[in-house]
Amino acid sequence: MKALLWLVLAAALVVNVSTSLAFEGVQQVLISVGTGVVALGTGVTLFLTRRGDA
């Protein structure tokens, strides 16, 4: 499960960065917002599911 979350997080970050090069205007903003929400959601989920013995 965590491996999938890491993969989704990495993919969201790559897509978010590449949208500034590939798109412009409203389309770029909408894609960036969507991938940003996904990145934040996966980051929060990974934080909440971390092991507590660190």
C-alpha distance matrix in Angstrom:
0.0 3.8 5.4 5.3 6.4 8.8 10.0 10.8 12.4 14.4 15.5 16.6 18.6 20.2 21.2 22.5 24.7 25.9 27.0 29.8 31.2 30.9 31.7 34.1 35.2 33.5 31.1 29.8 29.5 27.6 25.0 24.7 24.3 21.6 19.5 20.3 19.0 15.7 15.6 16.7 14.3 11.2 13.2 14.1 10.7 9.8 13.3 13.1 10.2 11.9 13.7 17.2 19.2 19.7
3.8 0.0 3.8 5.3 4.9 6.2 8.6 9.8 10.4 12.3 14.1 15.2 16.5 18.4 19.9 20.8 22.6 24.3 25.7 28.1 29.6 29.7 30.7 32.9 34.1 32.7 30.4 28.7 28.3 26.8 24.2 23.4 23.1 20.9 18.4 18.7 17.9 14.7 13.8 14.8 13.0 9.5 10.7 12.0 9.1 7.0 10.5 11.2 8.5 9.3 11.5 15.1 17.0 16.9
5.4 3.8 0.0 3.8 5.4 5.1 6.2 8.7 9.8 10.6 12.3 14.2 15.5 16.6 18.3 19.9 21.4 22.6 24.3 26.9 27.9 27.9 29.3 31.9 33.4 32.3 29.8 27.9 28.0 26.7 23.7 23.0 23.4 21.0 18.2 19.1 18.8 15.4 14.3 16.2 14.8 11.1 12.4 14.5 12.1 9.9 13.4 14.7 12.1 12.4 14.4 18.1 19.6 19.1
5.3 5.3 3.8 0.0 3.8 5.4 5.0 6.2 8.5 9.9 10.5 12.1 14.2 15.3 16.3 18.0 20.0 21.0 22.3 25.2 26.3 25.9 27.0 29.6 31.0 29.6 27.0 25.5 25.6 23.9 21.0 20.7 21.0 18.3 15.7 17.1 16.5 12.9 12.6 14.8 13.1 9.7 12.0 14.1 11.5 10.4 14.2 15.2 13.1 14.3 16.8 20.3 22.3 21.9
6.4 4.9 5.4 3.8 0.0 3.8 5.4 5.1 6.1 8.6 9.8 10.4 12.3 14.2 15.3 16.2 18.4 19.9 21.0 23.6 25.2 25.1 25.9 28.1 29.3 27.8 25.5 23.8 23.5 22.0 19.3 18.6 18.4 16.1 13.6 14.2 13.5 10.1 9.5 11.2 9.6 6.0 8.2 10.3 8.1 7.1 10.9 12.1 10.7 12.0 15.1 18.3 20.7 20.1
8.8 6.2 5.1 5.4 3.8 0.0 3.8 5.5 5.0 6.1 8.5 9.8 10.6 12.3 14.2 15.2 16.7 18.3 20.0 22.3 23.6 24.0 25.2 27.5 29.0 28.0 25.7 23.6 23.5 22.6 19.7 18.5 18.9 17.1 13.9 14.4 14.7 11.5 9.7 11.8 11.4 7.7 8.4 11.5 10.2 8.0 11.3 13.5 12.2 12.4 15.3 18.6 20.4 19.2
10.0 8.6 6.2 5.0 5.4 3.8 0.0 3.8 5.4 5.2 6.1 8.5 10.0 10.6 12.2 14.1 15.6 16.5 18.2 20.9 21.8 21.7 23.2 25.9 27.6 26.7 24.0 22.1 22.6 21.5 18.2 17.6 18.6 16.3 13.1 14.5 15.1 11.6 10.4 13.4 13.0 9.6 11.2 14.3 13.0 11.5 14.9 16.9 15.5 16.0 18.8 22.2 24.0 22.9
10.8 9.8 8.7 6.2 5.1 5.5 3.8 0.0 3.8 5.5 5.1 6.0 8.6 9.9 10.4 11.9 14.2 15.2 16.3 19.1 20.5 20.2 21.1 23.5 24.9 23.7 21.1 19.4 19.6 18.1 15.1 14.7 15.2 12.7 9.8 11.5 11.7 8.0 7.6 10.8 10.1 7.3 9.7 12.6 11.5 11.1 14.4 16.1 15.4 16.6 19.8 23.0 25.2 24.2
12.4 10.4 9.8 8.5 6.1 5.0 5.4 3.8 0.0 3.8 5.5 5.2 6.3 8.7 10.0 10.5 12.4 14.3 15.5 17.8 19.5 19.8 20.7 22.8 24.1 23.0 20.9 18.7 18.5 17.7 14.8 13.4 14.0 12.3 9.0 9.5 10.3 7.3 5.2 8.3 8.7 6.0 7.0 10.5 10.4 9.6 12.2 14.6 14.5 15.2 18.6 21.4 23.7 22.3
14.4 12.3 10.6 9.9 8.6 6.1 5.2 5.5 3.8 0.0 3.8 5.5 5.2 6.2 8.6 9.8 10.8 12.3 14.3 16.5 17.6 18.2 19.7 22.1 23.9 23.4 21.1 18.6 19.0 18.6 15.4 14.0 15.5 14.1 10.4 11.3 13.1 10.3 8.0 11.4 12.4 9.7 10.2 13.9 13.9 12.5 15.0 17.8 17.4 17.5 20.6 23.5 25.4 23.6
15.5 14.1 12.3 10.5 9.8 8.5 6.1 5.1 5.5 3.8 0.0 3.8 5.4 5.1 6.1 8.4 10.0 10.5 12.2 15.0 15.8 15.7 17.1 19.9 21.8 21.2 18.5 16.3 17.2 16.5 12.9 12.4 14.2 12.3 8.8 10.9 12.6 9.7 8.7 12.4 13.1 11.0 12.4 15.8 15.7 14.9 17.7 20.1 19.7 20.3 23.5 26.6 28.6 27.0
16.6 15.2 14.2 12.1 10.4 9.8 8.5 6.0 5.2 5.5 3.8 0.0 3.8 5.5 5.2 5.9 8.6 9.9 10.6 13.2 15.0 14.9 15.6 17.8 19.3 18.4 16.0 13.8 14.1 13.3 10.1 9.1 10.5 8.8 5.2 7.1 9.0 6.6 5.7 9.5 10.5 9.4 10.8 13.9 14.3 14.3 16.7 18.9 19.3 20.2 23.7 26.4 28.7 27.2
18.6 16.5 15.5 14.2 12.3 10.6 10.0 8.6 6.3 5.2 5.4 3.8 0.0 3.8 5.5 5.0 6.2 8.6 10.0 11.8 13.6 14.5 15.5 17.4 19.1 18.8 16.9 14.0 14.3 14.5 11.4 9.4 11.3 10.9 7.2 7.6 10.5 9.1 6.7 9.9 12.1 10.9 11.0 14.4 15.6 14.9 16.7 19.5 20.1 20.4 23.8 26.3 28.4 26.4
20.2 18.4 16.6 15.3 14.2 12.3 10.6 9.9 8.7 6.2 5.1 5.5 3.8 0.0 3.8 5.4 5.3 6.1 8.6 10.7 11.4 12.1 14.0 16.5 18.8 19.0 16.6 13.7 15.0 15.3 11.9 10.6 13.3 12.7 9.2 10.6 13.6 11.9 10.2 13.7 15.5 14.1 14.5 18.0 18.8 18.0 20.1 22.9 23.1 23.2 26.5 29.2 31.1 29.0
21.2 19.9 18.3 16.3 15.3 14.2 12.2 10.4 10.0 8.6 6.1 5.2 5.5 3.8 0.0 3.8 5.5 5.1 6.1 9.1 10.1 9.9 11.1 13.8 16.0 15.8 13.1 10.6 12.2 12.1 8.5 8.0 11.0 10.1 7.1 9.5 12.3 10.9 10.3 13.8 15.3 14.6 15.6 18.8 19.5 19.4 21.6 24.0 24.4 25.1 28.5 31.2 33.4 31.6
22.5 20.8 19.9 18.0 16.2 15.2 14.1 11.9 10.5 9.8 8.4 5.9 5.0 5.4 3.8 0.0 3.8 5.6 5.5 7.4 9.8 10.3 10.7 12.5 14.2 14.0 12.1 9.0 9.7 10.3 7.3 5.2 8.3 8.6 5.8 6.9 10.3 10.1 9.1 11.9 14.2 14.1 14.6 17.5 18.9 19.0 20.6 23.1 24.1 24.7 28.3 30.6 33.0 31.0
24.7 22.6 21.4 20.0 18.4 16.7 15.6 14.2 12.4 10.8 10.0 8.6 6.2 5.3 5.5 3.8 0.0 3.8 5.6 6.0 7.7 9.5 10.8 12.5 14.8 15.6 13.9 10.3 11.5 13.1 10.3 8.1 11.5 12.3 9.6 10.1 13.7 13.5 11.8 14.5 17.1 16.7 16.6 19.7 21.4 20.9 22.3 25.2 26.1 26.3 29.7 32.0 34.0 31.7
25.9 24.3 22.6 21.0 19.9 18.3 16.5 15.2 14.3 12.3 10.5 9.9 8.6 6.1 5.1 5.6 3.8 0.0 3.8 5.4 5.4 6.3 8.5 11.1 14.0 15.1 12.8 9.7 12.0 13.3 10.2 9.3 13.0 13.4 10.9 12.5 15.9 15.3 14.3 17.3 19.5 19.0 19.4 22.6 23.8 23.5 25.3 28.0 28.6 28.9 32.3 34.8 36.8 34.6
27.0 25.7 24.3 22.3 21.0 20.0 18.2 16.3 15.5 14.3 12.2 10.6 10.0 8.6 6.1 5.5 5.6 3.8 0.0 3.8 5.3 5.0 5.5 7.9 10.5 11.3 9.0 5.9 8.6 9.9 7.2 6.8 10.6 11.2 9.8 11.4 14.6 14.6 14.4 17.1 19.1 19.3 20.0 22.8 24.2 24.4 26.1 28.5 29.4 30.1 33.7 36.1 38.4 36.3
29.8 28.1 26.9 25.2 23.6 22.3 20.9 19.1 17.8 16.5 15.0 13.2 11.8 10.7 9.1 7.4 6.0 5.4 3.8 0.0 3.8 5.8 5.9 6.8 9.5 11.3 10.1 6.5 8.7 11.3 9.6 8.3 11.8 13.5 12.2 12.9 16.3 17.0 16.2 18.5 21.1 21.4 21.6 24.3 26.1 26.2 27.5 30.1 31.3 31.7 35.3 37.4 39.6 37.3
31.2 29.6 27.9 26.3 25.2 23.6 21.8 20.5 19.5 17.6 15.8 15.0 13.6 11.4 10.1 9.8 7.7 5.4 5.3 3.8 0.0 3.8 6.0 7.9 11.4 13.7 12.0 9.1 12.0 14.2 12.2 11.6 15.3 16.4 14.9 16.1 19.5 19.6 18.8 21.5 23.9 23.8 24.1 27.1 28.6 28.4 29.9 32.7 33.6 33.9 37.3 39.6 41.6 39.3
30.9 29.7 27.9 25.9 25.1 24.0 21.7 20.2 19.8 18.2 15.7 14.9 14.5 12.1 9.9 10.3 9.5 6.3 5.0 5.8 3.8 0.0 3.8 7.1 10.7 12.5 10.1 8.1 11.7 13.0 10.9 11.5 15.1 15.5 14.5 16.4 19.4 19.3 19.2 22.1 24.0 24.0 24.8 27.7 28.9 29.0 30.9 33.4 34.1 34.7 38.2 40.7 42.9 40.8
31.7 30.7 29.3 27.0 25.9 25.2 23.2 21.1 20.7 19.7 17.1 15.6 15.5 14.0 11.1 10.7 10.8 8.5 5.5 5.9 6.0 3.8 0.0 3.8 7.0 8.8 6.6 5.0 8.8 10.3 9.0 10.0 13.2 14.0 13.9 15.6 18.3 18.8 19.2 21.6 23.5 24.1 25.0 27.5 28.9 29.4 31.1 33.4 34.4 35.3 38.9 41.3 43.7 41.7
34.1 32.9 31.9 29.6 28.1 27.5 25.9 23.5 22.8 22.1 19.9 17.8 17.4 16.5 13.8 12.5 12.5 11.1 7.9 6.8 7.9 7.1 3.8 0.0 3.8 6.7 6.3 4.9 7.7 10.1 10.1 10.6 13.2 14.9 15.3 16.4 19.0 20.2 20.5 22.4 24.6 25.6 26.2 28.4 30.2 31.0 32.3 34.5 35.9 36.8 40.5 42.6 45.1 43.0
35.2 34.1 33.4 31.0 29.3 29.0 27.6 24.9 24.1 23.9 21.8 19.3 19.1 18.8 16.0 14.2 14.8 14.0 10.5 9.5 11.4 10.7 7.0 3.8 0.0 3.8 5.5 5.6 6.5 8.9 10.4 10.9 12.6 14.6 15.9 16.5 18.7 20.5 21.2 22.5 24.5 26.1 26.8 28.6 30.5 31.6 32.7 34.6 36.3 37.5 41.2 43.1 45.8 43.9
33.5 32.7 32.3 29.6 27.8 28.0 26.7 23.7 23.0 23.4 21.2 18.4 18.8 19.0 15.8 14.0 15.6 15.1 11.3 11.3 13.7 12.5 8.8 6.7 3.8 0.0 3.8 5.5 5.1 6.1 8.6 9.8 10.5 12.3 14.3 15.0 16.5 18.5 19.7 20.8 22.5 24.4 25.4 26.8 28.5 30.1 31.2 32.8 34.6 36.1 39.8 41.7 44.6 42.9
31.1 30.4 29.8 27.0 25.5 25.7 24.0 21.1 20.9 21.1 18.5 16.0 16.9 16.6 13.1 12.1 13.9 12.8 9.0 10.1 12.0 10.1 6.6 6.3 5.5 3.8 0.0 3.8 5.5 5.3 6.2 8.5 10.0 10.7 12.4 14.0 15.6 16.8 18.2 19.9 21.3 22.8 24.1 25.8 27.2 28.6 30.1 31.8 33.1 34.7 38.4 40.5 43.4 41.8
29.8 28.7 27.9 25.5 23.8 23.6 22.1 19.4 18.7 18.6 16.3 13.8 14.0 13.7 10.6 9.0 10.3 9.7 5.9 6.5 9.1 8.1 5.0 4.9 5.6 5.5 3.8 0.0 3.8 5.5 5.3 6.0 8.5 10.0 10.6 11.9 14.2 15.4 16.1 17.9 19.8 21.0 21.9 24.0 25.6 26.6 28.0 30.0 31.4 32.6 36.3 38.4 41.0 39.2
29.5 28.3 28.0 25.6 23.5 23.5 22.6 19.6 18.5 19.0 17.2 14.1 14.3 15.0 12.2 9.7 11.5 12.0 8.6 8.7 12.0 11.7 8.8 7.7 6.5 5.1 5.5 3.8 0.0 3.8 5.5 5.1 6.0 8.6 10.0 10.2 12.2 14.2 15.0 16.1 18.1 19.9 20.5 22.1 24.0 25.4 26.4 28.2 30.0 31.3 35.0 36.8 39.7 37.9
27.6 26.8 26.7 23.9 22.0 22.6 21.5 18.1 17.7 18.6 16.5 13.3 14.5 15.3 12.1 10.3 13.1 13.3 9.9 11.3 14.2 13.0 10.3 10.1 8.9 6.1 5.3 5.5 3.8 0.0 3.8 5.4 5.2 6.2 8.7 9.7 10.7 12.5 14.2 15.3 16.6 18.5 19.8 21.1 22.6 24.3 25.7 27.0 28.7 30.4 34.1 36.1 39.1 37.7
25.0 24.2 23.7 21.0 19.3 19.7 18.2 15.1 14.8 15.4 12.9 10.1 11.4 11.9 8.5 7.3 10.3 10.2 7.2 9.6 12.2 10.9 9.0 10.1 10.4 8.6 6.2 5.3 5.5 3.8 0.0 3.8 5.5 5.1 6.1 8.3 9.9 10.7 12.1 14.1 15.4 16.6 18.1 19.9 21.1 22.4 24.1 25.8 27.0 28.5 32.2 34.5 37.3 35.8
24.7 23.4 23.0 20.7 18.6 18.5 17.6 14.7 13.4 14.0 12.4 9.1 9.4 10.6 8.0 5.2 8.1 9.3 6.8 8.3 11.6 11.5 10.0 10.6 10.9 9.8 8.5 6.0 5.1 5.4 3.8 0.0 3.8 5.4 5.2 5.8 8.5 9.8 10.2 11.9 14.0 15.2 16.0 17.9 19.7 20.7 22.0 24.0 25.5 26.6 30.4 32.4 35.1 33.4
24.3 23.1 23.4 21.0 18.4 18.9 18.6 15.2 14.0 15.5 14.2 10.5 11.3 13.3 11.0 8.3 11.5 13.0 10.6 11.8 15.3 15.1 13.2 13.2 12.6 10.5 10.0 8.5 6.0 5.2 5.5 3.8 0.0 3.8 5.6 5.0 6.1 8.6 9.8 10.4 12.1 14.2 15.1 16.3 18.2 19.8 20.8 22.3 24.2 25.7 29.5 31.2 34.2 32.8
21.6 20.9 21.0 18.3 16.1 17.1 16.3 12.7 12.3 14.1 12.3 8.8 10.9 12.7 10.1 8.6 12.3 13.4 11.2 13.5 16.4 15.5 14.0 14.9 14.6 12.3 10.7 10.0 8.6 6.2 5.1 5.4 3.8 0.0 3.8 5.4 5.3 6.4 8.7 10.0 10.7 12.5 14.2 15.5 16.6 18.4 20.0 21.2 22.7 24.5 28.3 30.3 33.4 32.2
19.5 18.4 18.2 15.7 13.6 13.9 13.1 9.8 9.0 10.4 8.8 5.2 7.2 9.2 7.1 5.8 9.6 10.9 9.8 12.2 14.9 14.5 13.9 15.3 15.9 14.3 12.4 10.6 10.0 8.7 6.1 5.2 5.6 3.8 0.0 3.8 5.4 5.0 6.0 8.5 9.7 10.5 12.0 14.1 15.2 16.3 18.1 19.8 20.9 22.4 26.1 28.4 31.1 29.8
20.3 18.7 19.1 17.1 14.2 14.4 14.5 11.5 9.5 11.3 10.9 7.1 7.6 10.6 9.5 6.9 10.1 12.5 11.4 12.9 16.1 16.4 15.6 16.4 16.5 15.0 14.0 11.9 10.2 9.7 8.3 5.8 5.0 5.4 3.8 0.0 3.8 5.4 5.0 6.1 8.4 9.9 10.3 12.1 14.1 15.2 16.3 18.2 19.9 21.1 24.8 26.7 29.6 28.0
19.0 17.9 18.8 16.5 13.5 14.7 15.1 11.7 10.3 13.1 12.6 9.0 10.5 13.6 12.3 10.3 13.7 15.9 14.6 16.3 19.5 19.4 18.3 19.0 18.7 16.5 15.6 14.2 12.2 10.7 9.9 8.5 6.1 5.3 5.4 3.8 0.0 3.8 5.4 5.1 6.0 8.6 9.8 10.5 12.1 14.1 15.2 16.4 18.2 20.0 23.8 25.5 28.7 27.6
15.7 14.7 15.4 12.9 10.1 11.5 11.6 8.0 7.3 10.3 9.7 6.6 9.1 11.9 10.9 10.1 13.5 15.3 14.6 17.0 19.6 19.3 18.8 20.2 20.5 18.5 16.8 15.4 14.2 12.5 10.7 9.8 8.6 6.4 5.0 5.4 3.8 0.0 3.8 5.5 5.1 6.1 8.4 9.9 10.5 12.1 14.1 15.3 16.4 18.3 22.0 24.2 27.2 26.2
15.6 13.8 14.3 12.6 9.5 9.7 10.4 7.6 5.2 8.0 8.7 5.7 6.7 10.2 10.3 9.1 11.8 14.3 14.4 16.2 18.8 19.2 19.2 20.5 21.2 19.7 18.2 16.1 15.0 14.2 12.1 10.2 9.8 8.7 6.0 5.0 5.4 3.8 0.0 3.8 5.5 5.3 6.0 8.6 9.9 10.5 12.1 14.2 15.4 16.5 20.2 22.4 25.2 23.7
16.7 14.8 16.2 14.8 11.2 11.8 13.4 10.8 8.3 11.4 12.4 9.5 9.9 13.7 13.8 11.9 14.5 17.3 17.1 18.5 21.5 22.1 21.6 22.4 22.5 20.8 19.9 17.9 16.1 15.3 14.1 11.9 10.4 10.0 8.5 6.1 5.1 5.5 3.8 0.0 3.8 5.6 5.0 6.1 8.5 9.8 10.4 12.2 14.2 15.4 19.2 20.8 23.9 22.6
14.3 13.0 14.8 13.1 9.6 11.4 13.0 10.1 8.7 12.4 13.1 10.5 12.1 15.5 15.3 14.2 17.1 19.5 19.1 21.1 23.9 24.0 23.5 24.6 24.5 22.5 21.3 19.8 18.1 16.6 15.4 14.0 12.1 10.7 9.7 8.4 6.0 5.1 5.5 3.8 0.0 3.8 5.4 5.2 6.1 8.6 9.9 10.6 12.2 14.3 18.1 19.9 23.2 22.4
11.2 9.5 11.1 9.7 6.0 7.7 9.6 7.3 6.0 9.7 11.0 9.4 10.9 14.1 14.6 14.1 16.7 19.0 19.3 21.4 23.8 24.0 24.1 25.6 26.1 24.4 22.8 21.0 19.9 18.5 16.6 15.2 14.2 12.5 10.5 9.9 8.6 6.1 5.3 5.6 3.8 0.0 3.8 5.5 5.0 6.0 8.5 9.8 10.4 12.2 15.9 18.2 21.2 20.4
13.2 10.7 12.4 12.0 8.2 8.4 11.2 9.7 7.0 10.2 12.4 10.8 11.0 14.5 15.6 14.6 16.6 19.4 20.0 21.6 24.1 24.8 25.0 26.2 26.8 25.4 24.1 21.9 20.5 19.8 18.1 16.0 15.1 14.2 12.0 10.3 9.8 8.4 6.0 5.0 5.4 3.8 0.0 3.8 5.4 5.2 6.1 8.7 10.0 10.7 14.5 16.5 19.3 18.0
14.1 12.0 14.5 14.1 10.3 11.5 14.3 12.6 10.5 13.9 15.8 13.9 14.4 18.0 18.8 17.5 19.7 22.6 22.8 24.3 27.1 27.7 27.5 28.4 28.6 26.8 25.8 24.0 22.1 21.1 19.9 17.9 16.3 15.5 14.1 12.1 10.5 9.9 8.6 6.1 5.2 5.5 3.8 0.0 3.8 5.5 5.0 6.1 8.6 10.0 13.7 15.1 18.4 17.6
10.7 9.1 12.1 11.5 8.1 10.2 13.0 11.5 10.4 13.9 15.7 14.3 15.6 18.8 19.5 18.9 21.4 23.8 24.2 26.1 28.6 28.9 28.9 30.2 30.5 28.5 27.2 25.6 24.0 22.6 21.1 19.7 18.2 16.6 15.2 14.1 12.1 10.5 9.9 8.5 6.1 5.0 5.4 3.8 0.0 3.8 5.4 5.1 6.1 8.6 12.2 14.2 17.5 17.3
9.8 7.0 9.9 10.4 7.1 8.0 11.5 11.1 9.6 12.5 14.9 14.3 14.9 18.0 19.4 19.0 20.9 23.5 24.4 26.2 28.4 29.0 29.4 31.0 31.6 30.1 28.6 26.6 25.4 24.3 22.4 20.7 19.8 18.4 16.3 15.2 14.1 12.1 10.5 9.8 8.6 6.0 5.2 5.5 3.8 0.0 3.8 5.5 5.2 6.2 9.9 12.3 15.2 14.5
13.3 10.5 13.4 14.2 10.9 11.3 14.9 14.4 12.2 15.0 17.7 16.7 16.7 20.1 21.6 20.6 22.3 25.3 26.1 27.5 29.9 30.9 31.1 32.3 32.7 31.2 30.1 28.0 26.4 25.7 24.1 22.0 20.8 20.0 18.1 16.3 15.2 14.1 12.1 10.4 9.9 8.5 6.1 5.0 5.4 3.8 0.0 3.8 5.5 5.4 9.0 10.5 13.5 12.6
13.1 11.2 14.7 15.2 12.1 13.5 16.9 16.1 14.6 17.8 20.1 18.9 19.5 22.9 24.0 23.1 25.2 28.0 28.5 30.1 32.7 33.4 33.4 34.5 34.6 32.8 31.8 30.0 28.2 27.0 25.8 24.0 22.3 21.2 19.8 18.2 16.4 15.3 14.2 12.2 10.6 9.8 8.7 6.1 5.1 5.5 3.8 0.0 3.8 5.7 8.7 9.7 13.3 13.5
10.2 8.5 12.1 13.1 10.7 12.2 15.5 15.4 14.5 17.4 19.7 19.3 20.1 23.1 24.4 24.1 26.1 28.6 29.4 31.3 33.6 34.1 34.4 35.9 36.3 34.6 33.1 31.4 30.0 28.7 27.0 25.5 24.2 22.7 20.9 19.9 18.2 16.4 15.4 14.2 12.2 10.4 10.0 8.6 6.1 5.2 5.5 3.8 0.0 3.8 6.6 8.8 12.0 12.6
11.9 9.3 12.4 14.3 12.0 12.4 16.0 16.6 15.2 17.5 20.3 20.2 20.4 23.2 25.1 24.7 26.3 28.9 30.1 31.7 33.9 34.7 35.3 36.8 37.5 36.1 34.7 32.6 31.3 30.4 28.5 26.6 25.7 24.5 22.4 21.1 20.0 18.3 16.5 15.4 14.3 12.2 10.7 10.0 8.6 6.2 5.4 5.7 3.8 0.0 3.8 6.4 9.1 9.1
13.7 11.5 14.4 16.8 15.1 15.3 18.8 19.8 18.6 20.6 23.5 23.7 23.8 26.5 28.5 28.3 29.7 32.3 33.7 35.3 37.3 38.2 38.9 40.5 41.2 39.8 38.4 36.3 35.0 34.1 32.2 30.4 29.5 28.3 26.1 24.8 23.8 22.0 20.2 19.2 18.1 15.9 14.5 13.7 12.2 9.9 9.0 8.7 6.6 3.8 0.0 3.8 5.8 6.8
17.2 15.1 18.1 20.3 18.3 18.6 22.2 23.0 21.4 23.5 26.6 26.4 26.3 29.2 31.2 30.6 32.0 34.8 36.1 37.4 39.6 40.7 41.3 42.6 43.1 41.7 40.5 38.4 36.8 36.1 34.5 32.4 31.2 30.3 28.4 26.7 25.5 24.2 22.4 20.8 19.9 18.2 16.5 15.1 14.2 12.3 10.5 9.7 8.8 6.4 3.8 0.0 3.8 5.7
19.2 17.0 19.6 22.3 20.7 20.4 24.0 25.2 23.7 25.4 28.6 28.7 28.4 31.1 33.4 33.0 34.0 36.8 38.4 39.6 41.6 42.9 43.7 45.1 45.8 44.6 43.4 41.0 39.7 39.1 37.3 35.1 34.2 33.4 31.1 29.6 28.7 27.2 25.2 23.9 23.2 21.2 19.3 18.4 17.5 15.2 13.5 13.3 12.0 9.1 5.8 3.8 0.0 3.8
19.7 16.9 19.1 21.9 20.1 19.2 22.9 24.2 22.3 23.6 27.0 27.2 26.4 29.0 31.6 31.0 31.7 34.6 36.3 37.3 39.3 40.8 41.7 43.0 43.9 42.9 41.8 39.2 37.9 37.7 35.8 33.4 32.8 32.2 29.8 28.0 27.6 26.2 23.7 22.6 22.4 20.4 18.0 17.6 17.3 14.5 12.6 13.5 12.6 9.1 6.8 5.7 3.8 0.0
